[in-house]
Amino acid sequence: MPKVSVLTPLYNTNPKFLKEMIESILNQTFNDFEFILLNDSPNNKEIKDIVLSYKDNRIIYVENEENIGISKSRNKLLELAKGEYIAIFDHDDISLPQRLEKQVNFLDKNPRIGVVGSNFRRFSNNRKSKNPENNLDIKINLVARGCIILHSTVMIRKSLLTENSIKWEEEYSPCEDYMLFAELIDKTMFYNIQEPLLIYRDHENNTSHNQSTIMKDKENLIKNILYKKYPYYASFPSNSSSISLFGFIPILKKEKKGNRVKYLLFGKIPIFKIVI
């Protein structure tokens, strides 16, 4: 069985973007993966021809009989995946060469972490993102700000999804990624590697542009759900290094030394640590 399943839904993908995306995975420094590409635009035969032109036995091409939409396509990819870890990867982005290697190494070293993302660069202006790093900061921001993890950067333990019956929910599309992370808040720990491991292609055909109104409505719907479920996260300051009751009784403290981050209950009792 492969260590990683890279899952990519395709829909009328620009041929140039498709080739760059595929080659960025085939050129990874980590090789123990399967690369499953699902064509949800079955009438677009050019996509099939391009994918199958790559003679690499790690590529698995699948085609829907009819268009079923992004959430159902993602769930179909999940069902097909055989890897211990699944790497989410959208059809027009570019993974940098060490993406899989660094994320696999991180999950192997930190068994309590179930979701690892990364920072990224924008293709249009080479601008680097700066996303929350540690579990607590990520969860605070998911509740208070929205989907602050770029879906296409994420690697997840497959067992985390299958054992908890968590899937992408069509009801919340095009914010199905945000709802997935929302469902995982009380199931696992999160981490964002603080270096760009992906180049995000921000263009006029992105969902964030052509479905911006729907996205905002669905994002607010998910935020309302999270506010009710996790009011304590909503009240914490972002990027906090400690949490206090009544503003002065320390409950949880975060300490970072070198490549280790340690969480302390009441500021003294070690609860867990992660290795960056």
Contacts in CASP RR format, 6 or more apart in sequence:
PFRMAT RR
TARGET T0000
AUTHOR 0000-0000-0000
METHOD contacts of the structure
MODEL  1
MPKVSVLTPLYNTNPKFLKEMIESILNQTFNDFEFILLNDSPNNKEIKDI
VLSYKDNRIIYVENEENIGISKSRNKLLELAKGEYIAIFDHDDISLPQRL
EKQVNFLDKNPRIGVVGSNFRRFSNNRKSKNPENNLDIKINLVARGCIIL
HSTVMIRKSLLTENSIKWEEEYSPCEDYMLFAELIDKTMFYNIQEPLLIY
RDHENNTSHNQSTIMKDKENLIKNILYKKYPYYASFPSNSSSISLFGFIP
ILKKEKKGNRVKYLLFGKIPIFKIVI
1 82 0 8 1.000
1 83 0 8 1.000
1 84 0 8 1.000
2 32 0 8 1.000
2 33 0 8 1.000
2 34 0 8 1.000
2 58 0 8 1.000
2 82 0 8 1.000
2 83 0 8 1.000
3 30 0 8 1.000
3 32 0 8 1.000
3 33 0 8 1.000
3 83 0 8 1.000
3 84 0 8 1.000
3 85 0 8 1.000
3 104 0 8 1.000
4 30 0 8 1.000
4 32 0 8 1.000
4 33 0 8 1.000
4 34 0 8 1.000
4 83 0 8 1.000
4 84 0 8 1.000
4 85 0 8 1.000
4 86 0 8 1.000
4 87 0 8 1.000
4 100 0 8 1.000
4 104 0 8 1.000
4 155 0 8 1.000
5 33 0 8 1.000
5 34 0 8 1.000
5 36 0 8 1.000
5 77 0 8 1.000
5 80 0 8 1.000
5 81 0 8 1.000
5 82 0 8 1.000
5 83 0 8 1.000
5 85 0 8 1.000
5 86 0 8 1.000
5 87 0 8 1.000
5 158 0 8 1.000
6 25 0 8 1.000
6 33 0 8 1.000
6 34 0 8 1.000
6 35 0 8 1.000
6 36 0 8 1.000
6 86 0 8 1.000
6 87 0 8 1.000
6 89 0 8 1.000
6 100 0 8 1.000
7 36 0 8 1.000
7 38 0 8 1.000
7 74 0 8 1.000
7 77 0 8 1.000
7 78 0 8 1.000
7 81 0 8 1.000
7 86 0 8 1.000
7 87 0 8 1.000
7 88 0 8 1.000
7 89 0 8 1.000
8 21 0 8 1.000
8 35 0 8 1.000
8 36 0 8 1.000
8 37 0 8 1.000
8 38 0 8 1.000
8 77 0 8 1.000
8 89 0 8 1.000
8 90 0 8 1.000
8 91 0 8 1.000
9 37 0 8 1.000
9 38 0 8 1.000
9 40 0 8 1.000
9 70 0 8 1.000
9 73 0 8 1.000
9 74 0 8 1.000
9 77 0 8 1.000
9 90 0 8 1.000
9 91 0 8 1.000
10 18 0 8 1.000
10 37 0 8 1.000
10 38 0 8 1.000
10 39 0 8 1.000
10 40 0 8 1.000
10 41 0 8 1.000
10 47 0 8 1.000
10 51 0 8 1.000
10 91 0 8 1.000
11 39 0 8 1.000
11 40 0 8 1.000
11 41 0 8 1.000
11 67 0 8 1.000
11 69 0 8 1.000
11 70 0 8 1.000
11 73 0 8 1.000
11 91 0 8 1.000
12 41 0 8 1.000
12 44 0 8 1.000
12 47 0 8 1.000
13 21 0 8 1.000
13 41 0 8 1.000
13 47 0 8 1.000
13 91 0 8 1.000
13 92 0 8 1.000
14 92 0 8 1.000
15 46 0 8 1.000
15 47 0 8 1.000
15 50 0 8 1.000
17 91 0 8 1.000
17 92 0 8 1.000
17 201 0 8 1.000
18 47 0 8 1.000
18 50 0 8 1.000
18 51 0 8 1.000
18 91 0 8 1.000
18 92 0 8 1.000
19 50 0 8 1.000
20 94 0 8 1.000
21 89 0 8 1.000
21 91 0 8 1.000
21 92 0 8 1.000
21 93 0 8 1.000
21 94 0 8 1.000
22 35 0 8 1.000
22 37 0 8 1.000
22 50 0 8 1.000
22 51 0 8 1.000
22 54 0 8 1.000
22 59 0 8 1.000
24 94 0 8 1.000
24 95 0 8 1.000
24 96 0 8 1.000
24 97 0 8 1.000
25 33 0 8 1.000
25 35 0 8 1.000
25 89 0 8 1.000
25 95 0 8 1.000
25 100 0 8 1.000
26 35 0 8 1.000
26 54 0 8 1.000
26 56 0 8 1.000
26 58 0 8 1.000
26 59 0 8 1.000
27 97 0 8 1.000
28 95 0 8 1.000
28 97 0 8 1.000
28 98 0 8 1.000
28 99 0 8 1.000
28 100 0 8 1.000
28 101 0 8 1.000
29 97 0 8 1.000
29 98 0 8 1.000
29 100 0 8 1.000
29 101 0 8 1.000
30 98 0 8 1.000
30 100 0 8 1.000
30 101 0 8 1.000
30 104 0 8 1.000
31 58 0 8 1.000
33 58 0 8 1.000
33 83 0 8 1.000
33 87 0 8 1.000
33 100 0 8 1.000
34 58 0 8 1.000
34 60 0 8 1.000
34 81 0 8 1.000
34 82 0 8 1.000
34 83 0 8 1.000
35 56 0 8 1.000
35 58 0 8 1.000
35 59 0 8 1.000
35 60 0 8 1.000
36 60 0 8 1.000
36 62 0 8 1.000
36 77 0 8 1.000
36 80 0 8 1.000
36 81 0 8 1.000
37 51 0 8 1.000
37 59 0 8 1.000
37 60 0 8 1.000
37 61 0 8 1.000
37 62 0 8 1.000
38 62 0 8 1.000
38 63 0 8 1.000
38 64 0 8 1.000
38 73 0 8 1.000
38 76 0 8 1.000
38 77 0 8 1.000
38 80 0 8 1.000
39 47 0 8 1.000
39 48 0 8 1.000
39 51 0 8 1.000
39 61 0 8 1.000
39 62 0 8 1.000
39 63 0 8 1.000
39 64 0 8 1.000
40 64 0 8 1.000
40 67 0 8 1.000
40 68 0 8 1.000
40 69 0 8 1.000
40 70 0 8 1.000
40 73 0 8 1.000
41 47 0 8 1.000
41 67 0 8 1.000
42 63 0 8 1.000
42 64 0 8 1.000
42 65 0 8 1.000
42 66 0 8 1.000
42 67 0 8 1.000
48 61 0 8 1.000
48 63 0 8 1.000
51 59 0 8 1.000
51 61 0 8 1.000
52 61 0 8 1.000
60 80 0 8 1.000
62 76 0 8 1.000
62 77 0 8 1.000
62 80 0 8 1.000
64 73 0 8 1.000
64 76 0 8 1.000
68 76 0 8 1.000
69 170 0 8 1.000
69 173 0 8 1.000
70 168 0 8 1.000
70 173 0 8 1.000
70 174 0 8 1.000
70 176 0 8 1.000
71 167 0 8 1.000
71 168 0 8 1.000
71 169 0 8 1.000
71 170 0 8 1.000
71 172 0 8 1.000
71 173 0 8 1.000
71 176 0 8 1.000
72 170 0 8 1.000
74 167 0 8 1.000
74 168 0 8 1.000
74 176 0 8 1.000
75 167 0 8 1.000
75 168 0 8 1.000
78 86 0 8 1.000
78 158 0 8 1.000
78 161 0 8 1.000
78 162 0 8 1.000
78 167 0 8 1.000
81 158 0 8 1.000
83 158 0 8 1.000
84 157 0 8 1.000
84 158 0 8 1.000
84 159 0 8 1.000
85 103 0 8 1.000
85 104 0 8 1.000
85 107 0 8 1.000
85 155 0 8 1.000
85 156 0 8 1.000
85 157 0 8 1.000
85 158 0 8 1.000
86 155 0 8 1.000
86 156 0 8 1.000
86 158 0 8 1.000
86 161 0 8 1.000
87 99 0 8 1.000
87 100 0 8 1.000
87 103 0 8 1.000
87 154 0 8 1.000
87 155 0 8 1.000
88 151 0 8 1.000
88 152 0 8 1.000
88 153 0 8 1.000
88 154 0 8 1.000
88 155 0 8 1.000
88 156 0 8 1.000
88 177 0 8 1.000
89 95 0 8 1.000
89 152 0 8 1.000
90 151 0 8 1.000
90 152 0 8 1.000
92 201 0 8 1.000
92 203 0 8 1.000
93 152 0 8 1.000
93 198 0 8 1.000
93 199 0 8 1.000
93 200 0 8 1.000
93 201 0 8 1.000
94 123 0 8 1.000
94 198 0 8 1.000
94 199 0 8 1.000
94 201 0 8 1.000
95 197 0 8 1.000
95 198 0 8 1.000
96 196 0 8 1.000
96 197 0 8 1.000
96 198 0 8 1.000
96 199 0 8 1.000
98 197 0 8 1.000
99 118 0 8 1.000
99 153 0 8 1.000
99 197 0 8 1.000
99 198 0 8 1.000
100 155 0 8 1.000
102 118 0 8 1.000
102 193 0 8 1.000
102 197 0 8 1.000
103 116 0 8 1.000
103 117 0 8 1.000
103 118 0 8 1.000
103 155 0 8 1.000
103 193 0 8 1.000
103 197 0 8 1.000
104 155 0 8 1.000
106 113 0 8 1.000
106 116 0 8 1.000
106 191 0 8 1.000
106 193 0 8 1.000
106 275 0 8 1.000
106 276 0 8 1.000
107 113 0 8 1.000
107 114 0 8 1.000
107 116 0 8 1.000
107 155 0 8 1.000
107 157 0 8 1.000
109 275 0 8 1.000
110 191 0 8 1.000
110 274 0 8 1.000
110 275 0 8 1.000
112 188 0 8 1.000
112 189 0 8 1.000
112 272 0 8 1.000
112 274 0 8 1.000
113 135 0 8 1.000
113 188 0 8 1.000
113 189 0 8 1.000
113 190 0 8 1.000
113 191 0 8 1.000
113 274 0 8 1.000
114 156 0 8 1.000
114 157 0 8 1.000
114 160 0 8 1.000
114 184 0 8 1.000
114 188 0 8 1.000
114 189 0 8 1.000
114 190 0 8 1.000
115 149 0 8 1.000
115 154 0 8 1.000
115 155 0 8 1.000
115 156 0 8 1.000
115 157 0 8 1.000
115 160 0 8 1.000
115 181 0 8 1.000
115 184 0 8 1.000
115 188 0 8 1.000
115 189 0 8 1.000
115 190 0 8 1.000
115 191 0 8 1.000
116 154 0 8 1.000
116 155 0 8 1.000
116 156 0 8 1.000
116 190 0 8 1.000
116 191 0 8 1.000
116 192 0 8 1.000
116 193 0 8 1.000
117 149 0 8 1.000
117 150 0 8 1.000
117 153 0 8 1.000
117 154 0 8 1.000
117 155 0 8 1.000
117 190 0 8 1.000
117 191 0 8 1.000
117 192 0 8 1.000
117 193 0 8 1.000
117 197 0 8 1.000
118 153 0 8 1.000
118 192 0 8 1.000
118 193 0 8 1.000
118 194 0 8 1.000
118 195 0 8 1.000
118 196 0 8 1.000
118 197 0 8 1.000
118 198 0 8 1.000
119 128 0 8 1.000
119 129 0 8 1.000
119 130 0 8 1.000
119 131 0 8 1.000
119 153 0 8 1.000
119 192 0 8 1.000
119 193 0 8 1.000
119 194 0 8 1.000
119 195 0 8 1.000
119 196 0 8 1.000
119 197 0 8 1.000
120 128 0 8 1.000
120 129 0 8 1.000
120 150 0 8 1.000
120 152 0 8 1.000
120 153 0 8 1.000
120 196 0 8 1.000
120 197 0 8 1.000
120 198 0 8 1.000
120 199 0 8 1.000
120 200 0 8 1.000
121 127 0 8 1.000
121 128 0 8 1.000
121 129 0 8 1.000
121 196 0 8 1.000
121 198 0 8 1.000
121 199 0 8 1.000
121 200 0 8 1.000
122 129 0 8 1.000
122 199 0 8 1.000
122 200 0 8 1.000
122 202 0 8 1.000
123 199 0 8 1.000
123 200 0 8 1.000
123 201 0 8 1.000
123 202 0 8 1.000
123 203 0 8 1.000
124 201 0 8 1.000
124 202 0 8 1.000
124 203 0 8 1.000
128 196 0 8 1.000
129 150 0 8 1.000
129 196 0 8 1.000
129 200 0 8 1.000
131 138 0 8 1.000
131 148 0 8 1.000
131 149 0 8 1.000
131 150 0 8 1.000
131 192 0 8 1.000
132 138 0 8 1.000
132 140 0 8 1.000
132 141 0 8 1.000
132 148 0 8 1.000
132 192 0 8 1.000
132 238 0 8 1.000
132 239 0 8 1.000
133 191 0 8 1.000
133 192 0 8 1.000
133 194 0 8 1.000
134 191 0 8 1.000
134 254 0 8 1.000
134 261 0 8 1.000
134 274 0 8 1.000
135 189 0 8 1.000
135 190 0 8 1.000
135 191 0 8 1.000
135 274 0 8 1.000
136 236 0 8 1.000
136 240 0 8 1.000
136 243 0 8 1.000
136 252 0 8 1.000
136 254 0 8 1.000
136 263 0 8 1.000
137 238 0 8 1.000
137 239 0 8 1.000
137 240 0 8 1.000
138 148 0 8 1.000
138 149 0 8 1.000
138 190 0 8 1.000
138 191 0 8 1.000
138 192 0 8 1.000
139 185 0 8 1.000
139 190 0 8 1.000
139 230 0 8 1.000
139 233 0 8 1.000
140 233 0 8 1.000
140 236 0 8 1.000
140 237 0 8 1.000
140 238 0 8 1.000
140 240 0 8 1.000
141 148 0 8 1.000
141 238 0 8 1.000
142 148 0 8 1.000
142 149 0 8 1.000
142 178 0 8 1.000
142 181 0 8 1.000
142 182 0 8 1.000
142 185 0 8 1.000
142 226 0 8 1.000
142 233 0 8 1.000
143 185 0 8 1.000
143 223 0 8 1.000
143 226 0 8 1.000
143 227 0 8 1.000
143 230 0 8 1.000
143 233 0 8 1.000
143 234 0 8 1.000
144 233 0 8 1.000
144 234 0 8 1.000
144 236 0 8 1.000
144 238 0 8 1.000
145 238 0 8 1.000
146 178 0 8 1.000
146 219 0 8 1.000
146 222 0 8 1.000
146 223 0 8 1.000
147 175 0 8 1.000
147 177 0 8 1.000
147 178 0 8 1.000
147 181 0 8 1.000
147 219 0 8 1.000
149 177 0 8 1.000
149 181 0 8 1.000
149 190 0 8 1.000
149 192 0 8 1.000
150 198 0 8 1.000
150 200 0 8 1.000
151 177 0 8 1.000
152 198 0 8 1.000
152 200 0 8 1.000
153 197 0 8 1.000
153 198 0 8 1.000
157 188 0 8 1.000
160 166 0 8 1.000
160 184 0 8 1.000
160 187 0 8 1.000
160 188 0 8 1.000
161 167 0 8 1.000
164 183 0 8 1.000
164 187 0 8 1.000
166 180 0 8 1.000
166 183 0 8 1.000
166 184 0 8 1.000
166 187 0 8 1.000
167 180 0 8 1.000
168 176 0 8 1.000
168 177 0 8 1.000
168 179 0 8 1.000
168 180 0 8 1.000
169 176 0 8 1.000
169 179 0 8 1.000
169 180 0 8 1.000
170 176 0 8 1.000
172 178 0 8 1.000
172 179 0 8 1.000
172 218 0 8 1.000
172 221 0 8 1.000
172 222 0 8 1.000
173 218 0 8 1.000
174 207 0 8 1.000
174 211 0 8 1.000
174 214 0 8 1.000
174 215 0 8 1.000
174 218 0 8 1.000
175 215 0 8 1.000
175 218 0 8 1.000
175 219 0 8 1.000
175 222 0 8 1.000
178 218 0 8 1.000
178 219 0 8 1.000
178 222 0 8 1.000
179 222 0 8 1.000
181 190 0 8 1.000
182 222 0 8 1.000
182 225 0 8 1.000
182 226 0 8 1.000
184 190 0 8 1.000
185 226 0 8 1.000
185 230 0 8 1.000
185 233 0 8 1.000
189 274 0 8 1.000
191 274 0 8 1.000
193 276 0 8 1.000
194 276 0 8 1.000
202 208 0 8 1.000
203 209 0 8 1.000
204 210 0 8 1.000
207 215 0 8 1.000
208 215 0 8 1.000
226 233 0 8 1.000
226 234 0 8 1.000
227 234 0 8 1.000
236 243 0 8 1.000
240 254 0 8 1.000
241 253 0 8 1.000
241 254 0 8 1.000
241 255 0 8 1.000
242 250 0 8 1.000
242 252 0 8 1.000
242 253 0 8 1.000
242 254 0 8 1.000
242 267 0 8 1.000
243 250 0 8 1.000
243 251 0 8 1.000
243 252 0 8 1.000
243 253 0 8 1.000
244 250 0 8 1.000
244 251 0 8 1.000
245 251 0 8 1.000
250 266 0 8 1.000
250 267 0 8 1.000
251 265 0 8 1.000
251 266 0 8 1.000
252 263 0 8 1.000
252 264 0 8 1.000
252 265 0 8 1.000
252 267 0 8 1.000
252 271 0 8 1.000
253 263 0 8 1.000
253 264 0 8 1.000
253 267 0 8 1.000
254 261 0 8 1.000
254 262 0 8 1.000
254 263 0 8 1.000
254 264 0 8 1.000
255 261 0 8 1.000
255 262 0 8 1.000
255 263 0 8 1.000
255 264 0 8 1.000
256 262 0 8 1.000
258 276 0 8 1.000
259 275 0 8 1.000
259 276 0 8 1.000
260 273 0 8 1.000
260 274 0 8 1.000
260 275 0 8 1.000
260 276 0 8 1.000
261 273 0 8 1.000
261 274 0 8 1.000
261 276 0 8 1.000
262 270 0 8 1.000
262 272 0 8 1.000
262 273 0 8 1.000
263 270 0 8 1.000
263 271 0 8 1.000
263 272 0 8 1.000
263 273 0 8 1.000
264 270 0 8 1.000
264 271 0 8 1.000
265 271 0 8 1.000
END
